[in-house]
Amino acid sequence: MMSATEVVANMPLHSATVRVNKHKADWRGWKFMWPFALVFVFVFIVPIVYAVYISFFKKQMIGGTKFVGLENYARLLGDGQFWSSVGRVA
């Protein structure tokens, strides 16, 4: 007759090893994403955020830069030429 300790001793340790290695393999795959992610952030995301930031200001030749908030967007949405161009593109 087999005892409980013999059954446990005969179990392979393979399943635990596979689980640990699989976790490491998943992490290694994500390391290849970092170069793309860095380029994507600095080429696309940072310029978009900066463009939105500067859209809240009005730059003048005399007097420098003035914060105007959403005034630029209100002027844009009220412009008939803007809506005409949107109609042509869309």
Biopython code that builds the backbone (N, CA, C, O; Angstrom):
import numpy as np
from Bio.PDB.StructureBuilder import StructureBuilder

atoms = [
    (1, "MET", "N", (0.844, -1.170, 0.000)),
    (1, "MET", "CA", (0.000, 0.000, 0.000)),
    (1, "MET", "C", (0.897, 1.242, 0.000)),
    (1, "MET", "O", (1.936, 1.265, 0.660)),
    (2, "MET", "N", (0.478, 2.296, -0.760)),
    (2, "MET", "CA", (1.248, 3.534, -0.836)),
    (2, "MET", "C", (0.779, 4.500, 0.236)),
    (2, "MET", "O", (-0.411, 4.575, 0.543)),
    (3, "SER", "N", (1.690, 5.213, 0.784)),
    (3, "SER", "CA", (1.318, 6.229, 1.762)),
    (3, "SER", "C", (1.218, 7.579, 1.054)),
    (3, "SER", "O", (1.634, 7.721, -0.096)),
    (4, "ALA", "N", (0.671, 8.550, 1.744)),
    (4, "ALA", "CA", (0.484, 9.878, 1.159)),
    (4, "ALA", "C", (1.812, 10.543, 0.840)),
    (4, "ALA", "O", (1.907, 11.296, -0.129)),
    (5, "THR", "N", (2.824, 10.283, 1.626)),
    (5, "THR", "CA", (4.118, 10.912, 1.368)),
    (5, "THR", "C", (4.762, 10.362, 0.113)),
    (5, "THR", "O", (5.480, 11.086, -0.578)),
    (6, "GLU", "N", (4.522, 9.098, -0.198)),
    (6, "GLU", "CA", (5.092, 8.525, -1.411)),
    (6, "GLU", "C", (4.443, 9.133, -2.649)),
    (6, "GLU", "O", (5.119, 9.370, -3.650)),
    (7, "VAL", "N", (3.148, 9.386, -2.589)),
    (7, "VAL", "CA", (2.447, 9.962, -3.733)),
    (7, "VAL", "C", (2.954, 11.378, -3.993)),
    (7, "VAL", "O", (3.200, 11.745, -5.143)),
    (8, "VAL", "N", (3.109, 12.170, -2.946)),
    (8, "VAL", "CA", (3.597, 13.530, -3.098)),
    (8, "VAL", "C", (5.037, 13.528, -3.594)),
    (8, "VAL", "O", (5.411, 14.361, -4.420)),
    (9, "ALA", "N", (5.829, 12.619, -3.106)),
    (9, "ALA", "CA", (7.229, 12.556, -3.513)),
    (9, "ALA", "C", (7.364, 12.162, -4.978)),
    (9, "ALA", "O", (8.331, 12.552, -5.632)),
    (10, "ASN", "N", (6.417, 11.399, -5.501)),
    (10, "ASN", "CA", (6.487, 10.948, -6.883)),
    (10, "ASN", "C", (5.912, 11.959, -7.882)),
    (10, "ASN", "O", (6.027, 11.751, -9.090)),
    (11, "MET", "N", (5.296, 13.049, -7.405)),
    (11, "MET", "CA", (4.720, 14.038, -8.318)),
    (11, "MET", "C", (5.837, 14.818, -9.006)),
    (11, "MET", "O", (6.804, 15.213, -8.354)),
    (12, "PRO", "N", (5.719, 15.039, -10.293)),
    (12, "PRO", "CA", (6.761, 15.806, -10.986)),
    (12, "PRO", "C", (6.666, 17.292, -10.621)),
    (12, "PRO", "O", (5.576, 17.803, -10.363)),
    (13, "LEU", "N", (7.787, 17.962, -10.603)),
    (13, "LEU", "CA", (7.834, 19.393, -10.312)),
    (13, "LEU", "C", (7.712, 20.218, -11.585)),
    (13, "LEU", "O", (7.876, 21.438, -11.563)),
    (14, "HIS", "N", (7.430, 19.560, -12.667)),
    (14, "HIS", "CA", (7.389, 20.205, -13.977)),
    (14, "HIS", "C", (6.322, 21.300, -14.063)),
    (14, "HIS", "O", (6.585, 22.348, -14.652)),
    (15, "SER", "N", (5.142, 21.096, -13.503)),
    (15, "SER", "CA", (4.052, 22.058, -13.658)),
    (15, "SER", "C", (4.392, 23.399, -13.015)),
    (15, "SER", "O", (4.070, 24.442, -13.584)),
    (16, "ALA", "N", (5.020, 23.403, -11.870)),
    (16, "ALA", "CA", (5.396, 24.659, -11.219)),
    (16, "ALA", "C", (6.486, 25.362, -12.021)),
    (16, "ALA", "O", (6.473, 26.587, -12.143)),
    (17, "THR", "N", (7.409, 24.612, -12.557)),
    (17, "THR", "CA", (8.494, 25.189, -13.347)),
    (17, "THR", "C", (7.951, 25.820, -14.622)),
    (17, "THR", "O", (8.393, 26.900, -15.015)),
    (18, "VAL", "N", (7.009, 25.165, -15.262)),
    (18, "VAL", "CA", (6.420, 25.691, -16.495)),
    (18, "VAL", "C", (5.690, 26.995, -16.207)),
    (18, "VAL", "O", (5.783, 27.937, -16.995)),
    (19, "ARG", "N", (4.963, 27.069, -15.089)),
    (19, "ARG", "CA", (4.235, 28.280, -14.743)),
    (19, "ARG", "C", (5.191, 29.463, -14.542)),
    (19, "ARG", "O", (4.918, 30.562, -15.024)),
    (20, "VAL", "N", (6.284, 29.254, -13.850)),
    (20, "VAL", "CA", (7.248, 30.327, -13.612)),
    (20, "VAL", "C", (7.894, 30.756, -14.921)),
    (20, "VAL", "O", (8.035, 31.953, -15.170)),
    (21, "ASN", "N", (8.286, 29.811, -15.758)),
    (21, "ASN", "CA", (8.920, 30.144, -17.029)),
    (21, "ASN", "C", (7.949, 30.852, -17.970)),
    (21, "ASN", "O", (8.348, 31.750, -18.713)),
    (22, "LYS", "N", (6.683, 30.455, -17.943)),
    (22, "LYS", "CA", (5.694, 31.104, -18.808)),
    (22, "LYS", "C", (5.516, 32.567, -18.407)),
    (22, "LYS", "O", (5.383, 33.434, -19.271)),
    (23, "HIS", "N", (5.512, 32.843, -17.119)),
    (23, "HIS", "CA", (5.386, 34.222, -16.648)),
    (23, "HIS", "C", (6.586, 35.051, -17.099)),
    (23, "HIS", "O", (6.417, 36.190, -17.533)),
    (24, "LYS", "N", (7.768, 34.509, -17.006)),
    (24, "LYS", "CA", (8.962, 35.222, -17.451)),
    (24, "LYS", "C", (8.934, 35.445, -18.960)),
    (24, "LYS", "O", (9.346, 36.504, -19.434)),
    (25, "ALA", "N", (8.463, 34.479, -19.705)),
    (25, "ALA", "CA", (8.396, 34.616, -21.161)),
    (25, "ALA", "C", (7.415, 35.718, -21.551)),
    (25, "ALA", "O", (7.678, 36.463, -22.494)),
    (26, "ASP", "N", (6.299, 35.836, -20.851)),
    (26, "ASP", "CA", (5.348, 36.900, -21.147)),
    (26, "ASP", "C", (5.970, 38.263, -20.899)),
    (26, "ASP", "O", (5.745, 39.188, -21.680)),
    (27, "TRP", "N", (6.740, 38.411, -19.842)),
    (27, "TRP", "CA", (7.375, 39.686, -19.529)),
    (27, "TRP", "C", (8.439, 40.031, -20.566)),
    (27, "TRP", "O", (8.586, 41.190, -20.953)),
    (28, "ARG", "N", (9.176, 39.020, -21.010)),
    (28, "ARG", "CA", (10.215, 39.274, -22.006)),
    (28, "ARG", "C", (9.621, 39.796, -23.307)),
    (28, "ARG", "O", (10.233, 40.626, -23.980)),
    (29, "GLY", "N", (8.455, 39.324, -23.661)),
    (29, "GLY", "CA", (7.802, 39.804, -24.876)),
    (29, "GLY", "C", (7.449, 41.277, -24.797)),
    (29, "GLY", "O", (7.538, 41.988, -25.798)),
    (30, "TRP", "N", (7.050, 41.743, -23.628)),
    (30, "TRP", "CA", (6.693, 43.153, -23.462)),
    (30, "TRP", "C", (7.908, 44.060, -23.551)),
    (30, "TRP", "O", (7.769, 45.241, -23.871)),
    (31, "LYS", "N", (9.086, 43.538, -23.278)),
    (31, "LYS", "CA", (10.298, 44.362, -23.376)),
    (31, "LYS", "C", (10.523, 44.847, -24.807)),
    (31, "LYS", "O", (11.121, 45.903, -25.012)),
    (32, "PHE", "N", (10.061, 44.101, -25.780)),
    (32, "PHE", "CA", (10.212, 44.510, -27.176)),
    (32, "PHE", "C", (9.285, 45.672, -27.537)),
    (32, "PHE", "O", (9.487, 46.330, -28.557)),
    (33, "MET", "N", (8.284, 45.922, -26.718)),
    (33, "MET", "CA", (7.353, 47.020, -26.974)),
    (33, "MET", "C", (7.911, 48.372, -26.545)),
    (33, "MET", "O", (7.463, 49.402, -27.049)),
    (34, "TRP", "N", (8.871, 48.398, -25.632)),
    (34, "TRP", "CA", (9.378, 49.663, -25.107)),
    (34, "TRP", "C", (9.960, 50.581, -26.176)),
    (34, "TRP", "O", (9.645, 51.771, -26.158)),
    (35, "PRO", "N", (10.778, 50.114, -27.093)),
    (35, "PRO", "CA", (11.284, 51.046, -28.117)),
    (35, "PRO", "C", (10.160, 51.679, -28.937)),
    (35, "PRO", "O", (10.181, 52.882, -29.196)),
    (36, "PHE", "N", (9.184, 50.872, -29.345)),
    (36, "PHE", "CA", (8.051, 51.411, -30.097)),
    (36, "PHE", "C", (7.260, 52.395, -29.245)),
    (36, "PHE", "O", (6.883, 53.468, -29.716)),
    (37, "ALA", "N", (7.011, 52.030, -27.991)),
    (37, "ALA", "CA", (6.217, 52.894, -27.117)),
    (37, "ALA", "C", (6.898, 54.240, -26.908)),
    (37, "ALA", "O", (6.232, 55.276, -26.922)),
    (38, "LEU", "N", (8.202, 54.241, -26.717)),
    (38, "LEU", "CA", (8.921, 55.502, -26.529)),
    (38, "LEU", "C", (8.868, 56.369, -27.781)),
    (38, "LEU", "O", (8.629, 57.573, -27.693)),
    (39, "VAL", "N", (9.086, 55.769, -28.935)),
    (39, "VAL", "CA", (9.017, 56.534, -30.187)),
    (39, "VAL", "C", (7.602, 57.055, -30.402)),
    (39, "VAL", "O", (7.424, 58.211, -30.785)),
    (40, "PHE", "N", (6.604, 56.228, -30.163)),
    (40, "PHE", "CA", (5.213, 56.629, -30.339)),
    (40, "PHE", "C", (4.860, 57.806, -29.436)),
    (40, "PHE", "O", (4.220, 58.761, -29.877)),
    (41, "VAL", "N", (5.273, 57.739, -28.182)),
    (41, "VAL", "CA", (4.963, 58.819, -27.246)),
    (41, "VAL", "C", (5.634, 60.116, -27.672)),
    (41, "VAL", "O", (4.994, 61.168, -27.678)),
    (42, "PHE", "N", (6.919, 60.059, -28.032)),
    (42, "PHE", "CA", (7.636, 61.293, -28.353)),
    (42, "PHE", "C", (7.335, 61.829, -29.747)),
    (42, "PHE", "O", (7.515, 63.022, -29.991)),
    (43, "VAL", "N", (6.883, 60.983, -30.666)),
    (43, "VAL", "CA", (6.597, 61.452, -32.021)),
    (43, "VAL", "C", (5.130, 61.856, -32.184)),
    (43, "VAL", "O", (4.829, 62.772, -32.949)),
    (44, "PHE", "N", (4.218, 61.191, -31.480)),
    (44, "PHE", "CA", (2.793, 61.474, -31.661)),
    (44, "PHE", "C", (2.133, 62.117, -30.445)),
    (44, "PHE", "O", (1.494, 63.161, -30.576)),
    (45, "ILE", "N", (2.274, 61.524, -29.284)),
    (45, "ILE", "CA", (1.524, 61.972, -28.110)),
    (45, "ILE", "C", (2.021, 63.330, -27.605)),
    (45, "ILE", "O", (1.214, 64.228, -27.367)),
    (46, "VAL", "N", (3.323, 63.490, -27.441)),
    (46, "VAL", "CA", (3.866, 64.758, -26.927)),
    (46, "VAL", "C", (3.508, 65.932, -27.846)),
    (46, "VAL", "O", (3.077, 66.966, -27.336)),
    (47, "PRO", "N", (3.663, 65.831, -29.167)),
    (47, "PRO", "CA", (3.263, 66.971, -30.016)),
    (47, "PRO", "C", (1.765, 67.288, -29.951)),
    (47, "PRO", "O", (1.382, 68.457, -30.007)),
    (48, "ILE", "N", (0.927, 66.277, -29.837)),
    (48, "ILE", "CA", (-0.514, 66.534, -29.735)),
    (48, "ILE", "C", (-0.836, 67.261, -28.439)),
    (48, "ILE", "O", (-1.604, 68.222, -28.439)),
    (49, "VAL", "N", (-0.257, 66.811, -27.346)),
    (49, "VAL", "CA", (-0.492, 67.472, -26.056)),
    (49, "VAL", "C", (0.033, 68.908, -26.094)),
    (49, "VAL", "O", (-0.616, 69.819, -25.579)),
    (50, "TYR", "N", (1.194, 69.112, -26.695)),
    (50, "TYR", "CA", (1.754, 70.465, -26.794)),
    (50, "TYR", "C", (0.879, 71.363, -27.676)),
    (50, "TYR", "O", (0.695, 72.540, -27.369)),
    (51, "ALA", "N", (0.346, 70.820, -28.756)),
    (51, "ALA", "CA", (-0.524, 71.607, -29.637)),
    (51, "ALA", "C", (-1.799, 72.031, -28.914)),
    (51, "ALA", "O", (-2.257, 73.163, -29.073)),
    (52, "VAL", "N", (-2.367, 71.138, -28.129)),
    (52, "VAL", "CA", (-3.559, 71.497, -27.353)),
    (52, "VAL", "C", (-3.200, 72.572, -26.330)),
    (52, "VAL", "O", (-3.962, 73.515, -26.119)),
    (53, "TYR", "N", (-2.045, 72.428, -25.703)),
    (53, "TYR", "CA", (-1.594, 73.418, -24.711)),
    (53, "TYR", "C", (-1.451, 74.804, -25.337)),
    (53, "TYR", "O", (-1.956, 75.783, -24.789)),
    (54, "ILE", "N", (-0.768, 74.896, -26.476)),
    (54, "ILE", "CA", (-0.554, 76.225, -27.062)),
    (54, "ILE", "C", (-1.821, 76.784, -27.713)),
    (54, "ILE", "O", (-1.882, 77.975, -28.019)),
    (55, "SER", "N", (-2.832, 75.938, -27.926)),
    (55, "SER", "CA", (-4.074, 76.448, -28.507)),
    (55, "SER", "C", (-4.860, 77.301, -27.512)),
    (55, "SER", "O", (-5.800, 77.992, -27.903)),
    (56, "PHE", "N", (-4.491, 77.260, -26.249)),
    (56, "PHE", "CA", (-5.155, 78.089, -25.243)),
    (56, "PHE", "C", (-4.517, 79.473, -25.114)),
    (56, "PHE", "O", (-4.906, 80.253, -24.245)),
    (57, "PHE", "N", (-3.551, 79.781, -25.964)),
    (57, "PHE", "CA", (-2.848, 81.062, -25.902)),
    (57, "PHE", "C", (-2.979, 81.802, -27.224)),
    (57, "PHE", "O", (-3.220, 81.199, -28.270)),
    (58, "LYS", "N", (-2.814, 83.116, -27.159)),
    (58, "LYS", "CA", (-2.803, 83.953, -28.353)),
    (58, "LYS", "C", (-1.445, 84.640, -28.399)),
    (58, "LYS", "O", (-1.069, 85.353, -27.469)),
    (59, "LYS", "N", (-0.720, 84.422, -29.478)),
    (59, "LYS", "CA", (0.602, 85.015, -29.625)),
    (59, "LYS", "C", (0.479, 86.300, -30.421)),
    (59, "LYS", "O", (-0.117, 86.321, -31.499)),
    (60, "GLN", "N", (1.042, 87.366, -29.888)),
    (60, "GLN", "CA", (0.983, 88.671, -30.532)),
    (60, "GLN", "C", (2.397, 89.174, -30.779)),
    (60, "GLN", "O", (3.320, 88.865, -30.024)),
    (61, "MET", "N", (2.556, 89.946, -31.835)),
    (61, "MET", "CA", (3.869, 90.515, -32.142)),
    (61, "MET", "C", (4.307, 91.474, -31.040)),
    (61, "MET", "O", (5.456, 91.454, -30.601)),
    (62, "ILE", "N", (3.372, 92.312, -30.603)),
    (62, "ILE", "CA", (3.659, 93.252, -29.519)),
    (62, "ILE", "C", (2.811, 92.832, -28.329)),
    (62, "ILE", "O", (1.591, 92.715, -28.441)),
    (63, "GLY", "N", (3.436, 92.613, -27.225)),
    (63, "GLY", "CA", (2.691, 92.213, -26.039)),
    (63, "GLY", "C", (2.913, 90.766, -25.657)),
    (63, "GLY", "O", (2.482, 90.343, -24.584)),
    (64, "GLY", "N", (3.568, 90.003, -26.498)),
    (64, "GLY", "CA", (3.902, 88.620, -26.155)),
    (64, "GLY", "C", (2.732, 87.668, -26.263)),
    (64, "GLY", "O", (1.859, 87.821, -27.117)),
    (65, "THR", "N", (2.731, 86.700, -25.398)),
    (65, "THR", "CA", (1.724, 85.647, -25.421)),
    (65, "THR", "C", (0.698, 85.896, -24.325)),
    (65, "THR", "O", (1.049, 86.247, -23.198)),
    (66, "LYS", "N", (-0.569, 85.712, -24.667)),
    (66, "LYS", "CA", (-1.658, 85.980, -23.732)),
    (66, "LYS", "C", (-2.548, 84.741, -23.639)),
    (66, "LYS", "O", (-2.898, 84.148, -24.659)),
    (67, "PHE", "N", (-2.912, 84.353, -22.418)),
    (67, "PHE", "CA", (-3.808, 83.213, -22.225)),
    (67, "PHE", "C", (-5.228, 83.632, -22.572)),
    (67, "PHE", "O", (-5.740, 84.616, -22.038)),
    (68, "VAL", "N", (-5.874, 82.871, -23.482)),
    (68, "VAL", "CA", (-7.245, 83.202, -23.882)),
    (68, "VAL", "C", (-8.221, 82.065, -23.605)),
    (68, "VAL", "O", (-9.419, 82.222, -23.840)),
    (69, "GLY", "N", (-7.749, 80.942, -23.120)),
    (69, "GLY", "CA", (-8.631, 79.833, -22.782)),
    (69, "GLY", "C", (-9.291, 79.233, -24.013)),
    (69, "GLY", "O", (-8.617, 78.893, -24.986)),
    (70, "LEU", "N", (-10.604, 79.107, -23.966)),
    (70, "LEU", "CA", (-11.353, 78.486, -25.065)),
    (70, "LEU", "C", (-11.788, 79.487, -26.134)),
    (70, "LEU", "O", (-12.556, 79.140, -27.032)),
    (71, "GLU", "N", (-11.308, 80.711, -26.045)),
    (71, "GLU", "CA", (-11.694, 81.741, -27.014)),
    (71, "GLU", "C", (-11.317, 81.348, -28.444)),
    (71, "GLU", "O", (-12.079, 81.607, -29.375)),
    (72, "ASN", "N", (-10.170, 80.737, -28.625)),
    (72, "ASN", "CA", (-9.759, 80.312, -29.971)),
    (72, "ASN", "C", (-10.729, 79.276, -30.541)),
    (72, "ASN", "O", (-11.063, 79.318, -31.725)),
    (73, "TYR", "N", (-11.177, 78.353, -29.698)),
    (73, "TYR", "CA", (-12.118, 77.332, -30.163)),
    (73, "TYR", "C", (-13.491, 77.934, -30.450)),
    (73, "TYR", "O", (-14.152, 77.535, -31.408)),
    (74, "ALA", "N", (-13.922, 78.882, -29.636)),
    (74, "ALA", "CA", (-15.207, 79.547, -29.883)),
    (74, "ALA", "C", (-15.165, 80.309, -31.202)),
    (74, "ALA", "O", (-16.130, 80.289, -31.966)),
    (75, "ARG", "N", (-14.046, 80.983, -31.469)),
    (75, "ARG", "CA", (-13.903, 81.713, -32.730)),
    (75, "ARG", "C", (-13.886, 80.745, -33.916)),
    (75, "ARG", "O", (-14.453, 81.034, -34.969)),
    (76, "LEU", "N", (-13.239, 79.610, -33.736)),
    (76, "LEU", "CA", (-13.176, 78.602, -34.800)),
    (76, "LEU", "C", (-14.560, 78.043, -35.115)),
    (76, "LEU", "O", (-14.936, 77.932, -36.282)),
    (77, "LEU", "N", (-15.321, 77.691, -34.071)),
    (77, "LEU", "CA", (-16.647, 77.106, -34.290)),
    (77, "LEU", "C", (-17.647, 78.119, -34.842)),
    (77, "LEU", "O", (-18.645, 77.736, -35.452)),
    (78, "GLY", "N", (-17.389, 79.391, -34.634)),
    (78, "GLY", "CA", (-18.275, 80.429, -35.160)),
    (78, "GLY", "C", (-17.910, 80.896, -36.558)),
    (78, "GLY", "O", (-18.608, 81.738, -37.123)),
    (79, "ASP", "N", (-16.848, 80.378, -37.122)),
    (79, "ASP", "CA", (-16.365, 80.810, -38.435)),
    (79, "ASP", "C", (-17.037, 79.989, -39.536)),
    (79, "ASP", "O", (-16.969, 78.760, -39.525)),
    (80, "GLY", "N", (-17.679, 80.661, -40.474)),
    (80, "GLY", "CA", (-18.360, 79.976, -41.572)),
    (80, "GLY", "C", (-17.401, 79.280, -42.519)),
    (80, "GLY", "O", (-17.724, 78.226, -43.067)),
    (81, "GLN", "N", (-16.230, 79.856, -42.715)),
    (81, "GLN", "CA", (-15.241, 79.251, -43.602)),
    (81, "GLN", "C", (-14.752, 77.905, -43.041)),
    (81, "GLN", "O", (-14.469, 76.979, -43.801)),
    (82, "PHE", "N", (-14.655, 77.806, -41.721)),
    (82, "PHE", "CA", (-14.261, 76.538, -41.099)),
    (82, "PHE", "C", (-15.287, 75.454, -41.416)),
    (82, "PHE", "O", (-14.920, 74.345, -41.804)),
    (83, "TRP", "N", (-16.575, 75.773, -41.250)),
    (83, "TRP", "CA", (-17.616, 74.776, -41.500)),
    (83, "TRP", "C", (-17.697, 74.421, -42.980)),
    (83, "TRP", "O", (-18.007, 73.281, -43.327)),
    (84, "SER", "N", (-17.424, 75.373, -43.843)),
    (84, "SER", "CA", (-17.400, 75.094, -45.274)),
    (84, "SER", "C", (-16.286, 74.104, -45.610)),
    (84, "SER", "O", (-16.485, 73.180, -46.398)),
    (85, "SER", "N", (-15.118, 74.302, -45.010)),
    (85, "SER", "CA", (-14.001, 73.382, -45.269)),
    (85, "SER", "C", (-14.254, 72.011, -44.658)),
    (85, "SER", "O", (-13.844, 70.999, -45.226)),
    (86, "VAL", "N", (-14.921, 71.961, -43.514)),
    (86, "VAL", "CA", (-15.267, 70.663, -42.918)),
    (86, "VAL", "C", (-16.231, 69.921, -43.835)),
    (86, "VAL", "O", (-16.130, 68.705, -43.997)),
    (87, "GLY", "N", (-17.163, 70.652, -44.430)),
    (87, "GLY", "CA", (-18.110, 70.033, -45.357)),
    (87, "GLY", "C", (-17.432, 69.459, -46.590)),
    (87, "GLY", "O", (-17.856, 68.425, -47.106)),
    (88, "ARG", "N", (-16.387, 70.115, -47.065)),
    (88, "ARG", "CA", (-15.657, 69.605, -48.233)),
    (88, "ARG", "C", (-14.848, 68.362, -47.901)),
    (88, "ARG", "O", (-14.746, 67.445, -48.716)),
    (89, "VAL", "N", (-14.280, 68.330, -46.719)),
    (89, "VAL", "CA", (-13.407, 67.214, -46.336)),
    (89, "VAL", "C", (-14.223, 65.994, -45.924)),
    (89, "VAL", "O", (-13.882, 64.867, -46.282)),
    (90, "ALA", "N", (-15.283, 66.212, -45.186)),
    (90, "ALA", "CA", (-16.074, 65.087, -44.678)),
    (90, "ALA", "C", (-17.026, 64.575, -45.669)),
    (90, "ALA", "O", (-17.761, 63.629, -45.386)),
]
sb = StructureBuilder()
sb.init_structure("model")
sb.init_model(0)
sb.init_chain("A")
sb.init_seg("    ")
for serial, (resi, resn, name, xyz) in enumerate(atoms, 1):
    if name == "N":
        sb.init_residue(resn, " ", resi, " ")
    sb.init_atom(name, np.array(xyz, "f"), 0.0, 1.0, " ", f" {name:<3s}", serial, name[0])
structure = sb.get_structure()
